[in-house]
């Protein structure tokens, strides 16, 4: 079930590069609705794998990446050009 405008804690020095949905829980239509409801605009069409739907929000041009879980069904790929502090999350 989709929750409207889920709040996700993000490090201010990082940007969301991609959003990954487990396709067991989200259809492409539901994933696009979640992106729209949370003010994210993909730059490319969905990339489908066996288990996931991936939507790129920016090109992968960062030096460092981390993946944060936004619940059990969504992952955020975060990028930055500064080395992230691993102690703060």
Secondary structure, DSSP 8 states (H G I E B T S, - for coil): ---TT------TT-EEEEEEEETTT--HHHHHHHHHHTT---SS--EE-SSEEEEESS-S--SEEEEEESSSSEEEEEEESS---TT--
